[in-house]
Each structure stands twice: as C-alpha cells, then as structure tokens.
Amino acid sequence: MAQLLIRDLQTETVNLLKEKAKQHNRSLQREVKAILEEAAIKPSVFEIRTIAEKWRKRLNATGKTFSDSAKLLREDRKR
C-alpha cells in the first residue's frame, strides 16, 4: 500500500480531525484514511455535470417532451 505524508496542517485542522476520529471510535490515521477514500470515490461537480449533460442529450434526442415533475409532486401533495 502507498503512503502519504501531509505537511504543515493547521493545528486546528488536526484537532478537528481528532474530534471526528473520536466520534467515530477510530484512530486519527483511520479517520483521515476514511475521509480520503470517500473523497476519492465521490464524483466531482464537473463529472456530475458531464453525466447530466449526456442524459439531457439522450432525452432530447428522443424528441419527446417531459413535464415538470415538481409541478406534478405539488399537485399530488394537495390531495
């Protein structure tokens, strides 16, 4: 496994990470590892926009029109 060294972290940042680790019953190292692993697999805003644009193009290519689902939900809630 690879190792990573992070230098010059603010003391407050380390203290906050220690608190999070304590809340999750983890060591500081395990907490930071979990945070980094989660951040690495989450898609970025750019990736999400790219996916949404691809879907928009696919739906527009069908030639169909789609209603505003928010309006339908509001109407349904009024019942």
Helices and strands as residue ranges (DSSP letters): H 11-23, H 28-41, H 45-61, H 69-77
